[in-house]
Amino acid sequence: MTRMGVTRNRFWNLVFLWLLPVVTTSNSSKRHEFFDVMFNEEYDPRIPPIHKGEPVLNTIQLYILGIDSISDSTMDFKMSFFLRQRWYDYRLAYAGRFNFSKVELDTRVMNSVWIPDLYVKNEKKSEIHAVTVPNKLMHLYPDGQVVYSMRVTGTYSCQMYLQKYPLDQQTCSIQMESYGYSTETLKFQWNDVPLMTQPNLTLPQFDIGHVTDHTCDITYNNGNSTVTFTCLGIDIEMSRNYGYYIIQVYVPSFLIVCLSWVSFWLNVDAVPARISLGLLTVLTMTTQSSGARATLPRVSYIKAIDVWMATCLLFVFAALIEFSVVNVKSRVQQRRSASLKELPLLLHNKAEDNNDKPLMERTSRMEARRVDKLSRVLFPSVFFCFNLIYWTVYILWTPDDQEH
């Protein structure tokens, strides 16, 4: 580059640096003028921008960032989302007066603008994020359109029906309503795309299904009159992933029931082994049943897991009772023989009794073995039929409370 070219570049750089403060000052002064003109004493943020007698129309959209947890015991779920609102405030229209394509407001200025009094009806606890500043956004457009967005994380109630637990499907809702303004002043409507979700949004225990939006305007009776408030709702269908319960609950309990049938193949005289096996399976089944229901609410109706656990406990208990019957049958003749020896009978009667004793003892032991052989077939067959009915009913059945 020649000396002349270097000199020319330095000249234009000096010109740019000289004009930059002028441009910046001009832009800054215009923004000062904008706020002085738009937020003057005539603008009152306490008054809703009703224009020509029509209520303010607030358009709403949700962008779900994540659903962190769904609790069966407390019947609620935790969710983070962007709440986006859009309405028109004719008092803030600046087309023709300022040439800004849009004006982005600082969070400290947002309090100077009227905002709809939207609240989440089924909220238990929530917060607006404030790191490093309050996570809020507000843009003003030339035609008076106000775009308002905030990031919210909260815990929201979800009415759950657990008759099919853990093979159930739940529908959790978000209901947004105006707290103080009736439909004569403020109305809500969904955006053309009411709900958006974070890509690859997943839950550890549920699969997200259909999402439907609806209007839920509600009328309250104030005694002398009725007031209608605007309301929007969104329903999120979620199907529980029962793979965890298959591995941790159903398979172990199934194996425990099968283990209780081992006693049918043991000798009728193996009393300690059969008693130990029966008591072990009963106690193990009781402990597992208590653990499986520990995290569930104490509802008055019967759940699917209750039916399974109660039936498995009944089977292992029946196996223990079966051994008691077999043991009684195998020992009843021994007690009879012992008592006959003590009776003061004639010698030939004693001889007859002693001759019949082996035959009668063999008959009672054969009956005991016959009970064991019958149980080897009966118990697995009945348990197989129960499984067939159980899985068919709870997979296909829909509770009345969840029918639409």
C-alpha positions as CSV (number, residue, x, y, z in Angstrom):
1,M,0.0,0.0,0.0
2,T,1.3,3.4,-0.9
3,R,1.8,6.3,1.5
4,M,-1.1,8.1,-0.1
5,G,-3.4,5.1,0.5
6,V,-2.4,5.0,4.2
7,T,-3.0,8.7,4.6
8,R,-6.5,8.3,3.0
9,N,-7.5,5.4,5.4
10,R,-6.4,7.4,8.4
11,F,-8.4,10.4,7.2
12,W,-11.7,8.4,7.0
13,N,-11.0,6.7,10.3
14,L,-10.7,10.1,11.9
15,V,-13.9,11.2,10.2
16,F,-15.8,8.1,11.5
17,L,-14.5,8.6,15.0
18,W,-15.6,12.3,14.8
19,L,-19.1,11.4,13.6
20,L,-19.7,8.4,15.9
21,P,-20.4,10.5,19.1
22,V,-22.8,12.7,17.0
23,V,-24.7,9.6,15.7
24,T,-24.8,8.0,19.1
25,T,-25.9,11.2,20.8
26,S,-28.6,11.6,18.2
27,N,-29.9,8.0,18.7
28,S,-29.8,8.4,22.4
29,S,-31.6,11.7,22.3
30,K,-34.3,10.2,20.2
31,R,-34.8,7.4,22.7
32,H,-35.0,9.9,25.5
33,E,-37.5,11.8,23.5
34,F,-39.5,8.6,22.8
35,F,-39.8,7.8,26.5
36,D,-40.6,11.4,27.4
37,V,-43.4,11.5,24.7
38,M,-44.8,8.0,25.2
39,F,-44.7,7.7,29.0
40,N,-45.8,11.2,29.8
41,E,-48.4,12.1,32.4
42,E,-51.2,11.3,30.1
43,Y,-50.3,7.6,30.0
44,D,-51.5,5.7,33.0
45,P,-50.4,2.1,33.3
46,R,-53.2,1.4,35.8
47,I,-55.8,1.8,33.1
48,P,-56.3,-1.1,30.5
49,P,-56.0,0.0,26.9
50,I,-59.7,-0.5,25.9
51,H,-60.2,0.9,22.4
52,K,-63.6,1.8,21.0
53,G,-65.4,-0.2,23.7
54,E,-63.7,-3.5,22.7
55,P,-61.9,-5.6,25.4
56,V,-58.1,-6.0,25.2
57,L,-57.3,-9.1,23.3
58,N,-54.3,-10.9,24.7
59,T,-52.7,-13.6,22.5
60,I,-50.7,-16.3,24.4
61,Q,-48.1,-18.9,23.6
62,L,-46.2,-21.3,25.7
63,Y,-42.7,-22.6,25.0
64,I,-42.0,-25.5,27.3
65,L,-38.3,-25.8,28.3
66,G,-38.6,-28.9,30.4
67,I,-40.8,-31.0,32.7
68,D,-38.6,-31.9,35.6
69,S,-40.7,-34.2,37.7
70,I,-44.1,-35.7,38.1
71,S,-45.1,-36.7,41.7
72,D,-47.7,-39.4,42.3
73,S,-47.8,-38.8,46.0
74,T,-48.5,-35.1,45.9
75,M,-50.2,-35.2,42.5
76,D,-48.3,-32.3,40.9
77,F,-45.7,-31.7,38.3
78,K,-42.8,-29.2,37.9
79,M,-42.4,-27.4,34.6
80,S,-40.2,-24.5,33.1
81,F,-41.5,-22.5,30.2
82,F,-41.5,-19.2,28.4
83,L,-44.9,-17.4,28.8
84,R,-45.3,-15.2,25.7
85,Q,-48.1,-12.6,25.5
86,R,-49.0,-10.1,22.8
87,W,-51.6,-7.3,22.9
88,Y,-52.2,-3.9,21.4
89,D,-52.0,-0.7,23.5
90,Y,-53.1,2.1,21.1
91,R,-51.6,4.7,23.5
92,L,-48.1,3.4,22.7
93,A,-48.4,3.5,18.9
94,Y,-45.6,5.7,17.5
95,A,-45.9,5.2,13.8
96,G,-45.2,8.5,12.0
97,R,-43.6,10.1,15.0
98,F,-40.5,7.9,15.4
99,N,-38.7,5.7,12.9
100,F,-37.8,2.8,15.2
101,S,-38.7,-0.6,13.9
102,K,-39.2,-1.7,17.5
103,V,-38.3,-0.5,21.0
104,E,-36.8,-2.9,23.5
105,L,-37.5,-2.0,27.0
106,D,-35.3,-2.5,30.1
107,T,-36.9,-4.5,33.0
108,R,-36.9,-1.3,35.1
109,V,-39.1,0.5,32.5
110,M,-41.6,-2.4,32.1
111,N,-43.5,-1.3,35.2
112,S,-44.5,1.8,33.3
113,V,-46.5,-0.3,30.8
114,W,-50.0,-1.8,31.5
115,I,-49.7,-5.6,31.7
116,P,-52.6,-8.2,31.7
117,D,-53.2,-9.7,35.1
118,L,-52.7,-13.3,34.0
119,Y,-52.2,-16.0,36.7
120,V,-51.9,-19.8,36.5
121,K,-55.0,-21.2,38.2
122,N,-53.6,-24.6,39.2
123,E,-50.2,-23.2,40.5
124,K,-48.9,-24.4,43.8
125,K,-45.6,-22.6,43.8
126,S,-43.7,-20.7,41.0
127,E,-41.0,-18.1,40.4
128,I,-39.7,-15.8,37.7
129,H,-36.0,-16.3,37.1
130,A,-33.8,-13.4,38.1
131,V,-30.2,-14.4,37.3
132,T,-28.5,-12.1,36.5
133,V,-31.5,-9.9,35.9
134,P,-35.3,-10.6,35.9
135,N,-35.8,-12.9,32.9
136,K,-38.4,-10.7,31.2
137,L,-38.7,-9.2,27.7
138,M,-40.9,-6.4,26.4
139,H,-40.9,-5.0,22.8
140,L,-43.0,-2.1,21.6
141,Y,-43.9,-1.9,17.9
142,P,-45.0,1.2,15.8
143,D,-48.6,0.0,15.6
144,G,-48.9,-0.2,19.4
145,Q,-48.3,-3.9,19.6
146,V,-46.7,-5.0,22.9
147,V,-44.8,-8.3,23.1
148,Y,-44.1,-9.5,26.6
149,S,-42.3,-12.7,27.5
150,M,-41.0,-14.1,30.8
151,R,-39.3,-17.3,32.0
152,V,-41.3,-19.2,34.7
153,T,-40.6,-22.3,36.7
154,G,-43.3,-23.7,38.9
155,T,-45.1,-26.6,40.5
156,Y,-48.6,-27.2,39.3
157,S,-51.3,-29.5,40.6
158,C,-52.4,-32.4,38.4
159,Q,-55.4,-34.5,39.2
160,M,-54.3,-38.1,38.8
161,Y,-56.4,-41.3,38.5
162,L,-54.4,-44.2,39.7
163,Q,-56.8,-47.1,39.2
164,K,-54.4,-48.5,36.5
165,Y,-51.1,-47.6,38.2
166,P,-48.5,-48.4,36.9
167,L,-50.1,-49.0,33.6
168,D,-51.9,-45.7,33.6
169,Q,-52.1,-42.6,31.5
170,Q,-52.4,-39.1,33.0
171,T,-53.5,-35.7,31.7
172,C,-51.9,-32.7,33.3
173,S,-53.1,-29.2,32.6
174,I,-52.0,-25.6,32.7
175,Q,-54.9,-23.1,33.2
176,M,-54.3,-19.4,32.8
177,E,-57.0,-17.0,33.9
178,S,-57.4,-13.2,34.4
179,Y,-57.6,-12.5,38.2
180,G,-59.3,-9.2,38.3
181,Y,-60.5,-8.2,34.8
182,S,-63.8,-9.6,33.4
183,T,-64.3,-10.5,29.8
184,E,-65.7,-7.0,29.2
185,T,-62.2,-5.6,29.8
186,L,-59.8,-8.5,28.9
187,K,-59.9,-11.6,26.8
188,F,-57.4,-14.3,26.2
189,Q,-56.8,-16.2,23.0
190,W,-54.3,-18.8,21.8
191,N,-51.6,-18.0,19.3
192,D,-51.9,-19.8,16.0
193,V,-49.2,-22.1,17.4
194,P,-50.3,-22.3,21.0
195,L,-47.5,-24.6,22.3
196,M,-43.9,-25.2,21.4
197,T,-41.5,-27.5,23.2
198,Q,-37.8,-27.8,23.6
199,P,-36.3,-30.2,21.0
200,N,-35.8,-33.8,22.3
201,L,-37.9,-33.1,25.4
202,T,-38.1,-36.3,27.4
203,L,-39.2,-37.5,30.8
204,P,-37.7,-40.4,32.8
205,Q,-41.1,-42.0,33.7
206,F,-43.5,-40.7,31.1
207,D,-43.9,-40.4,27.3
208,I,-45.5,-37.2,26.2
209,G,-48.5,-37.8,24.0
210,H,-51.2,-35.4,22.5
211,V,-51.3,-31.8,23.6
212,T,-54.6,-30.0,23.2
213,D,-55.6,-26.4,23.9
214,H,-59.0,-25.2,24.9
215,T,-60.9,-22.3,26.3
216,C,-62.1,-22.5,29.9
217,D,-63.9,-19.2,30.6
218,I,-65.5,-19.4,34.0
219,T,-68.5,-17.5,35.6
220,Y,-68.5,-16.7,39.3
221,N,-71.5,-15.7,41.3
222,N,-70.9,-12.7,43.5
223,G,-74.3,-12.8,45.2
224,N,-76.2,-10.1,43.3
225,S,-74.6,-10.7,39.9
226,T,-72.4,-13.0,37.9
227,V,-69.0,-12.2,36.5
228,T,-67.2,-14.1,33.7
229,F,-63.4,-14.2,33.5
230,T,-61.4,-15.2,30.5
231,C,-59.4,-18.5,30.8
232,L,-57.2,-20.6,28.5
233,G,-56.1,-24.2,29.2
234,I,-53.7,-26.7,27.7
235,D,-53.8,-30.4,28.4
236,I,-50.7,-32.6,28.1
237,E,-51.3,-36.4,27.9
238,M,-48.6,-38.5,29.4
239,S,-48.2,-42.3,29.3
240,R,-46.3,-43.9,32.1
241,N,-43.2,-46.0,31.2
242,Y,-43.8,-49.2,33.1
243,G,-40.5,-50.9,32.1
244,Y,-39.1,-49.9,35.5
245,Y,-42.0,-51.6,37.3
246,I,-41.8,-54.7,35.2
247,I,-38.1,-55.1,36.2
248,Q,-38.4,-53.9,39.9
249,V,-41.9,-55.1,40.9
250,Y,-43.6,-57.6,38.6
251,V,-40.7,-59.9,37.7
252,P,-39.4,-60.3,41.3
253,S,-42.9,-60.9,42.7
254,F,-43.5,-63.4,39.9
255,L,-40.4,-65.3,40.8
256,I,-41.2,-65.3,44.5
257,V,-44.6,-67.0,43.7
258,C,-42.8,-69.5,41.5
259,L,-40.3,-70.1,44.3
260,S,-43.2,-71.0,46.7
261,W,-44.1,-73.9,44.4
262,V,-40.8,-75.6,45.0
263,S,-42.2,-77.0,48.3
264,F,-44.6,-79.2,46.2
265,W,-41.6,-81.2,45.0
266,L,-40.0,-81.7,48.4
267,N,-40.6,-84.8,50.5
268,V,-43.6,-84.7,52.8
269,D,-41.2,-85.5,55.7
270,A,-39.0,-82.4,54.9
271,V,-40.9,-80.3,57.4
272,P,-38.1,-77.7,58.3
273,A,-37.3,-77.1,54.7
274,R,-41.0,-76.6,53.6
275,I,-41.8,-74.4,56.6
276,S,-38.7,-72.2,56.0
277,L,-39.5,-71.8,52.3
278,G,-43.1,-70.9,52.9
279,L,-42.4,-68.4,55.6
280,L,-39.6,-66.8,53.6
281,T,-41.8,-66.3,50.5
282,V,-44.6,-64.8,52.6
283,L,-42.4,-62.4,54.4
284,T,-40.5,-61.4,51.2
285,M,-43.8,-60.8,49.4
286,T,-45.2,-58.6,52.3
287,T,-42.0,-56.5,52.3
288,Q,-42.0,-56.0,48.5
289,S,-45.7,-55.1,48.6
290,S,-45.1,-52.4,51.2
291,G,-42.2,-51.0,49.3
292,A,-44.0,-50.8,46.0
293,R,-46.8,-48.7,47.6
294,A,-44.7,-46.5,49.7
295,T,-44.5,-43.6,47.3
296,L,-48.2,-43.6,46.4
297,P,-51.0,-41.5,47.9
298,R,-53.5,-43.2,50.3
299,V,-56.4,-43.3,47.9
300,S,-59.6,-45.1,48.7
301,Y,-59.9,-47.1,45.5
302,I,-57.9,-50.2,44.4
303,K,-55.0,-49.8,42.0
304,A,-53.6,-52.3,39.5
305,I,-50.5,-52.8,41.6
306,D,-52.6,-53.5,44.7
307,V,-54.4,-56.3,42.8
308,W,-51.1,-57.8,41.7
309,M,-49.5,-57.7,45.1
310,A,-52.5,-59.0,46.9
311,T,-52.9,-61.9,44.5
312,C,-49.2,-62.8,44.7
313,L,-49.3,-62.7,48.5
314,L,-52.4,-64.9,48.4
315,F,-50.6,-67.5,46.2
316,V,-47.6,-67.8,48.5
317,F,-49.8,-67.9,51.5
318,A,-51.9,-70.7,49.9
319,A,-48.7,-72.6,49.2
320,L,-47.9,-72.5,52.9
321,I,-51.4,-73.6,53.8
322,E,-51.1,-76.5,51.3
323,F,-48.1,-77.8,53.2
324,S,-50.1,-77.7,56.4
325,V,-52.8,-79.8,54.8
326,V,-50.2,-82.3,53.5
327,N,-48.4,-82.5,56.8
328,V,-51.7,-83.2,58.7
329,K,-52.6,-85.9,56.2
330,S,-49.2,-87.6,56.5
331,R,-49.2,-87.6,60.3
332,V,-52.8,-88.3,61.1
333,Q,-52.5,-92.1,61.0
334,Q,-49.3,-92.0,63.0
335,R,-51.2,-90.3,65.8
336,R,-54.0,-92.9,65.5
337,S,-51.5,-95.8,65.7
338,A,-49.8,-94.3,68.8
339,S,-53.1,-93.9,70.6
340,L,-54.2,-97.4,69.8
341,K,-51.1,-98.8,71.4
342,E,-52.1,-97.2,74.7
343,L,-55.6,-98.7,74.8
344,P,-56.2,-101.9,76.9
345,L,-57.4,-104.1,74.1
346,L,-57.3,-107.8,73.7
347,L,-54.2,-109.4,72.2
348,H,-55.9,-110.5,69.0
349,N,-57.4,-107.0,68.5
350,K,-53.9,-105.6,68.9
351,A,-52.5,-108.0,66.4
352,E,-55.2,-107.0,63.9
353,D,-54.5,-103.4,64.5
354,N,-50.8,-103.9,64.0
355,N,-51.4,-105.8,60.8
356,D,-53.6,-103.0,59.4
357,K,-51.2,-100.2,60.5
358,P,-48.7,-100.3,57.6
359,L,-51.5,-100.3,55.1
360,M,-53.3,-97.4,56.7
361,E,-50.1,-95.4,57.1
362,R,-49.2,-96.0,53.4
363,T,-52.8,-94.9,52.4
364,S,-52.5,-91.5,54.3
365,R,-49.0,-90.8,52.8
366,M,-50.4,-91.5,49.4
367,E,-53.1,-89.0,49.9
368,A,-50.6,-86.4,51.0
369,R,-48.5,-87.1,47.9
370,R,-51.6,-86.8,45.8
371,V,-52.3,-83.3,47.1
372,D,-48.7,-82.3,46.3
373,K,-49.1,-83.7,42.7
374,L,-52.4,-81.9,42.3
375,S,-50.9,-78.6,43.5
376,R,-48.0,-78.8,41.1
377,V,-50.5,-78.4,38.3
378,L,-53.3,-76.4,39.9
379,F,-51.2,-73.5,41.3
380,P,-49.3,-72.7,38.0
381,S,-52.5,-73.1,36.0
382,V,-54.5,-70.7,38.2
383,F,-51.7,-68.2,38.3
384,F,-51.4,-68.3,34.5
385,C,-55.1,-67.6,34.1
386,F,-54.8,-64.7,36.6
387,N,-52.0,-63.2,34.5
388,L,-54.0,-63.5,31.3
389,I,-57.0,-61.7,32.8
390,Y,-54.9,-59.1,34.7
391,W,-52.9,-57.9,31.7
392,T,-55.8,-58.0,29.3
393,V,-58.0,-56.0,31.6
394,Y,-55.5,-53.3,32.7
395,I,-54.1,-52.7,29.3
396,L,-57.4,-52.4,27.5
397,W,-59.6,-50.9,30.3
398,T,-60.1,-47.1,30.6
399,P,-61.5,-45.8,34.0
400,D,-64.7,-43.9,33.8
401,D,-63.0,-40.8,35.3
402,Q,-60.7,-40.6,32.3
403,E,-63.3,-41.2,29.6
404,H,-64.0,-38.1,27.5
